[in-house]
Amino acid sequence: MAQAQIASPGSKITSLSDRLLGLFFQKYGAAYLLVLPAIIWRLVFTLVPLVQTIVFSFTDKSIVKPGTFIGLNNYLTLAHDEVLIESLGFTLVYTIASMLIETALGLGIAILLTQRLRGKWLSNFVMLLPWVMAPLLAAVVWKLMYFEDGGILNEILRRLGLITEPVRWLSDPNTARLSVIVTTVWKNVSWVALIFMAGLGSLPREVIEAAAVDGAGTLQRFWYVTLPLLRPSIYLVLMFRGMGEAQTFEQIFGLTRGGPGTATRTLAVYAYQRFFQELRYGYGSAINILLLVLTLAIGGIFAWRLYRSNR
């Protein structure tokens, strides 16, 4: 009888977990209950389109076809689609160039804005204006600046004596690629600087001051002290901007619509053209899944680096 009354270790663990679960719901149950409708709503509008896109990618669905299961045919076609391969190449170049330039410029701007300067609040306000502007509106504004005849940029360069003939900003493949990168950097560098300003503000001042006492110069303190301490912020910026640039659509579509030819066509633009213009829903969905995989790969790489840097 005595042995029968002794509780087993498993029952103790179960009772402890039940008590902890009860305390959790007692403390946070009302809060989760209040946000539950928003969570369900968000899941519906996230998971349903995603599942539908995955299903469509295995069919030949189009405006004239109800959709027949064709297995991996769409994905096999992707491997032989020269336009897609070219779009993937430009997407990678555009993503890497944009996020690296944004990171470098954003860090420089953040360092300048953290100095004790007069009118600092005004400079912070002006810096954030590009970030809050709608992407498509920013593209339209820059498109007006890029006009070959009467555009602001060509007029400024002509008056400075730097050019004699108008620069074909959006009609030449090479300058068009550069132009969309410049517009993207201008649009997003404010957000990057804001993240770095927060990171710089959280750095331990005593470490930097100790390095100065030891005789380290400004550049040495920045390279050997500030930059290593900012590593989590750098990986955070690279993760979000890398994922964001890989999916860029509005700015490129508003500037060049992927042209001239296919020079600035990214995967997002190519997916839009196949899905909404050619109405090839199955093939367009397969391109979207490829873009999703690319975005997750970029985010996963920098998320892992961010996790390692915080350990």
N, C-alpha and C positions, 0 to 999 in steps of 0.2 A: 504493500500500500504506500509506504514512504517513497519508494522509487517512482511510483506512478504519479505522485504529486509534484515531482521535480520537473520544472519547465525545461524544455529542450532549448539549445542555443538558437535554433531556427525560429522558434515561436517568439523568443525575446527580440530578435531582429525584426520580425514581422510586426510585433506590437510597437516597437520603436518607430518603424517607418510609418505605420498608421498614425501614430501620434504626431510625427513631424508633418505628415501630409495634412492632418486635421488642423494643425497650427498654421500651416501655409494658407490653406483655404479660408481659415478664420480671419487671417490678417489681410490677405490679398484677394479673396474670393469676390468681394463686391467690386473691386477695381477691374478685375478680368471680366466680370459679368457685364460691366458697363461698356467695355471696349469690344466685347464679343461680336456685336453686329458689324462694327467696322472691320474687324479681322475677317469675318465670313465674307463680307462684301469685297474686300481686297483679294481674298483667295479666289473668289469666283471670277473676278475680272483679270486675274493673273494666270490661274491654272487652266481655265477653260480655253482661252485663246492659245496657250502654249500646247495643250493637248491636241487641239484642233489643227494647229500648224504641223505637229508631228505626224498626225494621221494623214493630212493632205500630202505630206512629203513622200508618202509611199503610194500615191495614186497619180493618175494622169488627169486629174480634175481640171477643167477649164470652163470658159464661158459656154462652150458647145458640148462639153462632155460631163456627165454626172459624176464621174470619178470611178475608175476601176483600179483595184489593187494591182500594182506592178512591181512590188517588192523594192529592191534597191536600184531600180533602173535610173531614177532621177539622180541618185548619188553617183552612179557610174558615169552618167552623162556629164556631171560636174567636172570629172577628171579630164574630160576631152574638150571642154568648153574653153576656147582660147580667150574669149572676152572675159569669162569669169576668172581665169588665171591671171590675166592682166589686171583685173579689178582687185583681186586679192593682193597682187604685188603692190599696187598703188596704195591700197588700204594699209599695208604694213609700213611702207615708207612714210605715208602721211601720219600714221599713228606715232611711230617712233620719233620722227622729226618734231611733230607738234608737242608731244609730251616732254621731250628733252629741252626744247627751247622754252616752253612754259615754265618748267621747273627751274631752269637757270635764271630766267628773267624774273620770275616770281620771287625767288630767293633774294636777288639783288634789290628789287623794289621793297621787299619786306625789311631788309637791313636798313635801307635809306629811311623808310617810314617809321622805324623804331628809334631813330635819333631824335634828339630834343630840338625840334625845329618849330619856328613860328608858323601859325596857320596849319598845323598838323591835321586838325579836324577837317579842314577844307580839302586837303590833299587826299585824305582817306575817303571822303565823299566822292570826289572826282574819280578816284581809282575804281570805285565800285560801279560806276555808271555803265561800262561795257558789259559787266557781268549780269546786270539786271535787265539789259535790253534783250528782247526776244530774238532768238537766233535767226529767224527768217528776216526780221526787220534789219538786223545787223548786216545780213547778206545783201539786202537791197541797197542800204546806204553805201556799202563798200563797192557795190557794182556801179553806182553812180560815180564814185571816185575813180574807178578803173576805166571809165569810158576813154576810148582812144582820142576822140575829137571832143574837146570841151571838158574832159575829166579833170578833177582837181589835181590829181597826182602828176599827170603829164604837163599840166599848166605850170605847176610849181617847179618841176624839173627843167622845163623850157626856160623859165625866167631866171633860174639859177645858172643857165648855160650848160647844164649837164647833158642835155639831149637836143638834137636838131629835128629828129623825126619822132612822132608819137610812138610810145612803147605799146605793143599789143599785149596788154596785161591778161586778157581773157581769151584771146583768139589764137595765141601761140601756145602749143602744148607745154613748153618748158616754163614760160612765165605764168601760165595758168596754174600749174602745180604750185609754184612758189606763191602765187596770189592767194590761193585757198588756204595755204598753211599760215600765211601772214594774218589773214582775217581770223582764222581760228585762234591763233595765239593772242591776238588783240582781244578777242571775245572772252577768253578763259583765264588769262594771266592774272586778272584781278582776284579770282577765287583762289588761285595758287598762292598769291601774295598774302591773302587773308589767313590761310592755313599756316603759312610760315611765320606770320606775325604772332599768331597764337603760340606756335612752337618756340619762337625766340623768347616770348614773354615768360615761358615756363622753365627756361633753363636756369640751373643753379648758379647764381652770380658769384658765389664764393669760389667755385672752380675756375671761372674765367679770371677772377681777380687774383687767385693764387698763381695762375700761369703768367699774368702780367708782372707779379712780384718776382717770379723766377727769371724774368728777363725776356719772355717771349714777346715778339713784335705783333703788330696787328694781324698781318697775314698768317703768322704762325699760330696765333690764338684761334683764328678762324679755321685754318686747315686741320689743326691737331686737336682742338677742343670743341669749338662750336659745331663744326660739320659732323663729327662723330655723334655728338649729343642730339643732333637734329635728324639722325638716321630714321627713327620711326616716322617723323613727319614727311621725310623725303619718300619713303616707301608708300606712305598713305597717299601722297599726291600722285606718285607714279601709278598706283593701283587705280584710283578713280579717274585720272585723266586718260590713262591708257584704255580703260574700258569705255570711257566716254568718246574718245576720238575714233575708236574702232567702229562705233555705231553712228558716227556723224552723218546726218542726212540733210537737215534744213539748210545749213550754211552752204554746202556744196551745191545742193539743188537750186538754191536761190541765186548763186553766183554763176554757175556754168551748166547746170543740169547734167553734169558728168562729162561735158565737152571741154575743148573742141575734140570731136571724134569720141574717143574713149579715154582721153588723157587724164581726166580727173574723176573718173567713175569709180566709186568705192563699192564694196559689197552691198551696203545699205541702198545706194542708188540703183544698183543693178537688180537687186531684189524687188525694189519698187517698180522698175520698168517691166520686169517679167510678170509681176503679180497684178499690177493695176493698169498698165498700158497694154501689154499683150494678153492679159487675163489668163495666163498659164498658172493657175493657183497651185498645182502640184509642184511644178518646177520652182516657182517663186518661194514656196514653203521650204523646199530643200535648201535653197540659198540662205534663207533666214536661219535654218538650223545650223548651217555651216558658220554663219556669223555669230550665232549664239555660242557655239563651241569655241570659236576664236576669242570671243569676249571673256568667256569663263576661263580660258587658258591664261590670258593676260592677267585677269584678276587673281587667279589662283597663284601665279608665280609671285606677284608682289605681296599678296596676302600672306604667303608662307614666309617671305623675307621680313615682313612686318612682324609676324609672330616670333620669328627667331631673334629679331632685334630687341623685342620687349622682354626676352627671357633673361 
